[in-house]
Amino acid sequence: MCTSLLYQDKQGSSYFGRTMELTIDLPYQVTYFPKGEAFASAREGHPVFHFEAAYDFIAIAMPARLPSAEAPLGLADLKVLEGMNDQGLTFSLLSYPSASGKQKAVEMTQAVLSASDLGSWALSQFASVAALKDAIATQPIMLDPLAILGGVESPFHYVVHDATGAGLILEFDGGTLNIYDNPVGVMTNGPAFSWHLTNLDNYTFLDNVDRPSATFGTLKVRQPDSGIATAGLPSSNTSVGRFVRAVYYAQFTEKAATPDLAVQTLGHVMNNFDRPRGASIDYPGADDGHLEVPGLAEDASAPYATEFTSWTVLADLGRKVFYVRDYKSLNFARFDLTALAAADGPRVVPLAHLMGDGNGTDHLMAARAA
């Protein structure tokens, strides 16, 4: 589940892409939050942590609970999975099943930020990775049991990038929060981020220059086609294999000359991580093979579980433009944060309603928050 990477063009401008893989469709909501929007993060046993948005941001969000007749869903129920603010800061939530464990105690008189609200806090408050990193040093963040996942503690880690290209990984591992600068601009899932970096020691031979011919004894051999440079890349869709491939494409893909070409190039890069249904499957009870978010109900329409790319995001961090494509679409919907600043309040539209419509901005401007 999930591959994220940072790409930079010839001018050093930054662009971000990520995919979201799950075995089921979920009610994702594309949401716009304007500057001045109020948020509250509640953690049992601690004062409520209140904050107000200093920046506009767009997000893909999910309800934190199931609605009922007595308590329909509202804007406060939406939790940010992915997004970008008007300063070019991005936030991404990726699966990490090793997150939960005994957490560091925090005084009960101190307000605590629930990890479920990390996305809205990061995007609404900070313009840079450096500013967020400084704030985390004094703001306690804790995992919470998630009702919508049957009480499982947030099985995720978190990726942040800014317009300078700086990257940060926030990773709870066994309940302990580890904070890493991201020197490669890439993240997938488990094992821990530090393990992925160490594993790159095994790939020092990678290069994008084809060597199409060689001589063995007196035998001269030659490739009939181009592309032999990628033969050393891992081919599996495991998080380990995808991490190495993402580093390769982020490193070696041609640097585009213009922002429009850069977005197109990033789209082609992310297509390498697009997974169709059935590419790999797991039958129930068969060694619990697939890596899934604990607590999510399986899709009962098939006798097996199969991860697929629920949606793909591209973000132009310099021009503050956000693109999203779901599994049923071939094209991206485009959202311009500068234009959305004219909205007179929050906006919410179901991702499933966009269906690859190019002008996502108009969809959101015409919508209203619940």
C-alpha positions in Angstrom: 0.0 0.0 0.0 1.3 3.4 -1.0 4.3 4.8 -2.8 5.4 8.5 -2.5 8.2 10.4 -4.1 9.6 13.8 -4.8 10.6 14.9 -8.3 12.4 18.1 -9.3 12.7 19.8 -12.7 15.7 21.5 -14.3 15.1 24.7 -12.3 15.0 22.7 -9.0 11.2 23.2 -8.6 9.6 20.5 -6.6 6.7 18.1 -7.5 5.2 15.3 -5.4 3.4 12.1 -6.3 1.9 9.3 -4.4 -0.4 6.3 -4.9 -2.9 4.8 -2.4 -3.4 1.1 -2.5 -6.1 -0.8 -0.6 -8.3 -3.9 -1.1 -11.6 -1.9 -0.9 -13.1 1.3 -2.1 -13.6 3.9 0.7 -15.7 7.1 0.8 -12.8 9.5 0.1 -13.7 13.2 0.2 -11.8 16.0 -1.6 -11.9 18.8 0.8 -10.9 22.5 0.8 -10.2 24.2 4.2 -9.7 28.0 4.1 -7.5 30.1 6.3 -9.2 30.8 9.6 -10.9 27.4 9.9 -11.0 26.1 13.4 -9.9 22.6 14.4 -10.0 20.6 17.6 -8.1 17.5 18.4 -9.4 15.4 21.3 -7.4 12.8 23.2 -9.0 11.1 26.1 -7.6 12.2 29.5 -6.1 15.5 28.1 -7.4 19.0 27.3 -8.7 19.4 23.8 -6.0 20.8 21.5 -7.4 23.7 19.5 -5.8 25.3 16.5 -6.9 27.7 13.7 -5.7 27.4 10.1 -3.0 29.9 9.1 -3.0 28.6 5.5 -5.5 27.4 3.0 -5.2 23.7 2.1 -6.8 21.0 -0.1 -7.0 17.4 1.1 -8.2 13.9 0.5 -10.0 13.0 3.7 -11.9 10.1 5.2 -14.6 10.0 7.9 -13.3 8.9 11.2 -16.6 7.2 12.1 -19.7 5.7 10.6 -22.7 8.1 10.4 -26.0 7.5 12.1 -29.5 9.1 12.0 -28.8 10.7 15.3 -25.2 11.8 14.4 -24.7 12.5 10.7 -21.2 13.2 9.5 -19.9 16.7 9.6 -16.7 18.5 8.5 -15.1 17.8 11.9 -15.4 14.1 11.3 -13.1 14.2 8.2 -9.4 13.2 8.8 -6.7 14.2 6.3 -5.0 11.4 4.4 -3.3 13.5 1.8 -3.0 17.2 1.0 -1.1 20.4 0.1 -1.3 23.9 1.5 -1.0 27.3 -0.2 2.7 27.4 0.8 3.5 24.2 -1.1 3.7 21.9 2.0 2.4 18.4 1.4 1.3 15.8 3.9 0.7 12.0 3.2 -0.5 9.2 5.4 0.9 5.8 4.5 0.3 2.3 6.0 2.7 1.2 8.7 1.4 -1.8 10.7 4.2 -1.6 13.3 3.2 1.8 14.6 1.3 0.8 17.8 2.9 0.1 21.2 3.6 1.6 24.6 3.8 5.4 24.2 5.7 8.0 26.2 3.5 9.3 29.0 2.3 13.0 28.7 1.1 15.0 31.7 -2.7 15.0 31.8 -2.8 18.8 32.0 -1.1 19.1 28.6 -3.1 19.3 25.4 -2.1 16.4 23.1 -2.5 16.2 19.3 -4.0 13.0 18.1 -2.1 11.4 15.3 -5.4 11.3 13.4 -5.3 15.1 13.2 -1.6 15.3 12.2 -2.5 16.1 8.6 -4.9 19.0 9.3 -2.4 20.4 11.9 0.6 20.2 9.6 -1.2 21.6 6.5 -3.0 24.4 8.4 -0.1 25.6 10.5 3.2 25.3 8.7 4.9 26.6 5.5 8.0 24.4 5.7 9.4 21.1 6.9 11.8 23.0 9.2 9.0 24.8 11.0 7.0 21.6 11.4 10.0 19.8 12.8 10.6 22.6 15.3 7.0 22.5 16.5 7.0 18.7 17.0 9.8 19.1 19.5 7.4 20.7 21.9 4.0 19.4 20.9 3.1 15.9 22.1 1.5 13.6 19.5 -0.1 10.3 20.4 -1.7 7.4 18.6 -5.4 6.9 19.3 -7.6 3.8 18.8 -9.6 4.4 15.6 -13.3 3.5 15.9 -13.7 3.1 12.1 -10.9 0.4 12.2 -12.4 -1.5 15.1 -10.2 0.2 17.7 -6.8 -0.4 16.1 -4.3 2.3 17.0 -3.4 4.4 13.9 -1.4 1.9 11.8 0.3 4.6 9.7 3.4 6.7 9.3 3.5 10.2 7.8 5.4 11.9 5.0 5.9 15.7 4.7 7.6 17.7 1.9 7.8 21.4 1.1 8.5 23.6 -1.9 12.3 23.6 -1.3 12.4 19.8 -1.7 13.0 19.1 2.0 11.3 16.0 3.3 10.4 14.6 6.7 9.2 11.2 7.9 7.2 10.9 11.2 7.1 7.3 12.1 5.7 5.7 15.3 7.4 2.4 15.7 6.2 0.3 18.6 4.6 3.4 20.1 7.8 5.5 19.9 7.9 8.5 17.5 10.9 8.6 15.3 11.6 11.7 13.2 13.8 11.4 10.1 15.0 13.8 7.5 14.3 12.3 4.1 17.5 12.4 1.9 16.0 10.5 -1.0 12.5 12.0 -1.1 10.8 8.5 -1.2 8.6 6.5 1.1 6.6 3.3 0.9 5.5 1.1 3.9 7.4 -1.2 6.3 10.0 -2.0 7.5 11.1 1.2 9.3 12.4 4.1 7.1 16.0 3.6 8.5 15.9 0.0 7.2 14.9 1.2 3.7 17.9 3.6 3.6 20.3 0.8 4.7 18.9 -1.5 2.1 20.0 1.0 -0.6 23.5 -0.2 0.2 22.6 -3.2 -1.9 21.9 -1.1 -5.0 25.0 0.9 -5.5 25.3 -0.6 -9.0 22.1 1.1 -10.3 22.5 3.5 -13.2 20.3 4.6 -16.1 22.9 4.1 -18.8 22.2 1.0 -20.9 25.2 -1.3 -21.6 23.8 -3.1 -24.7 26.8 -5.1 -25.6 29.5 -7.3 -23.9 32.1 -9.9 -24.7 32.4 -13.3 -23.0 35.5 -15.1 -24.1 35.4 -14.6 -27.9 31.6 -14.4 -28.0 30.2 -10.9 -28.6 26.7 -10.4 -27.3 24.2 -7.6 -27.9 20.8 -6.6 -26.6 18.1 -6.4 -29.2 16.4 -3.5 -27.4 17.0 -0.6 -25.0 16.2 -0.8 -21.3 18.8 -3.2 -19.9 19.7 -0.6 -17.3 16.6 -1.4 -15.3 17.3 -5.1 -15.1 18.7 -4.8 -11.6 15.5 -3.2 -10.2 13.4 -5.3 -7.9 10.2 -6.3 -9.7 7.8 -7.1 -6.9 5.1 -4.8 -5.6 6.3 -5.2 -2.0 7.1 -2.1 -0.1 10.8 -3.0 -0.2 10.8 -3.4 -4.0 8.7 -0.2 -4.6 11.0 1.9 -2.4 14.1 1.0 -4.5 12.2 1.5 -7.8 10.9 4.9 -6.5 14.4 6.0 -5.6 15.6 5.0 -9.1 12.9 6.9 -10.9 13.2 10.0 -8.7 17.0 10.0 -9.3 17.2 9.2 -13.0 14.1 10.4 -14.7 14.9 13.3 -17.1 14.5 16.7 -15.5 11.7 18.6 -17.3 12.3 22.1 -18.7 8.9 23.6 -17.7 6.3 23.0 -14.9 3.7 21.6 -17.3 6.2 19.1 -18.6 7.3 18.3 -15.1 3.7 17.4 -14.1 3.4 15.2 -17.2 6.7 13.5 -16.4 5.7 12.9 -12.8 2.5 11.4 -14.0 4.5 8.9 -16.1 6.7 8.1 -13.2 3.7 7.4 -10.9 2.2 5.1 -13.6 5.0 2.7 -12.7 3.3 2.2 -9.3 -0.3 1.9 -10.6 -1.6 -1.5 -9.6 -4.6 -3.1 -11.3 -7.0 -5.4 -9.5 -5.8 -9.0 -9.5 -2.1 -8.3 -10.1 -1.6 -10.1 -6.8 -4.2 -11.8 -4.7 -4.5 -13.3 -1.2 -7.1 -15.9 -0.2 -8.6 -15.6 3.3 -6.6 -17.5 5.9 -3.7 -18.2 3.6 -0.9 -17.1 5.9 -2.4 -13.6 6.2 -0.2 -12.8 3.2 -1.4 -9.3 2.1 -0.2 -6.2 4.0 -3.4 -4.4 4.8 -4.6 -1.8 7.2 -5.8 -3.7 10.3 -9.5 -3.3 11.0 -10.7 -2.6 7.5 -13.5 -4.9 6.3 -12.7 -6.9 3.1 -14.6 -6.5 -0.1 -17.1 -9.4 -0.2 -17.6 -9.2 -3.9 -14.5 -11.4 -4.6 -13.3 -14.6 -3.0 -9.8 -13.1 -2.5 -8.2 -9.8 -1.4 -6.4 -7.8 -4.1 -4.7 -4.4 -3.5 -5.3 -1.9 -6.3 -4.5 1.8 -6.7 -7.5 3.6 -5.3 -6.1 6.9 -6.3 -3.0 8.7 -7.5 -2.0 12.3 -6.5 0.3 14.7 -8.3 1.2 18.0 -6.6 3.0 21.0 -8.2 4.4 22.6 -5.0 5.5 25.8 -6.7 2.3 26.7 -8.5 0.1 25.2 -5.8 -1.8 22.9 -8.1 -3.1 19.5 -6.9 -4.2 16.6 -9.2 -6.0 13.4 -8.3 -7.2 10.4 -10.3 -9.2 7.5 -8.9 -9.2 3.9 -10.1 -12.1 4.4 -12.4 -10.5 7.3 -14.2 -7.8 7.7 -16.9 -7.5 11.4 -16.4 -6.7 13.6 -13.5 -8.9 16.2 -11.9 -7.0 19.5 -11.4 -7.4 21.8 -8.3 -5.9 25.3 -8.2 -5.3 26.4 -4.6 -4.9 30.0 -5.7 -8.3 30.0 -7.4 -9.9 28.2 -4.4 -8.9 31.1 -2.2 -12.0 32.9 -3.5 -14.3 30.3 -1.8 -16.2 31.8 1.1 -15.8 28.7 3.3 -14.9 25.0 3.3 -15.8 22.8 0.4 -16.3 19.0 0.2 -16.9 16.8 -2.9 -16.8 13.0 -3.0 -13.8 11.8 -4.9 -16.0 9.3 -6.7 -18.1 12.2 -8.2 -15.1 13.7 -10.1 -14.4 10.7 -12.4 -11.3 12.3 -13.9 -13.0 15.7 -14.7 -10.1 18.0 -15.6 -11.6 21.0 -13.8 -11.8 19.9 -10.2 -11.6 23.6 -9.0 -15.1 24.3 -10.3 -16.5 21.2 -8.7 -15.2 22.3 -5.3 -16.3 25.9 -5.7 -19.8 24.8 -6.4 -19.9 22.4 -3.5 -20.6 23.1 0.2 -19.2 21.5 3.3 -21.6 19.3 5.3 
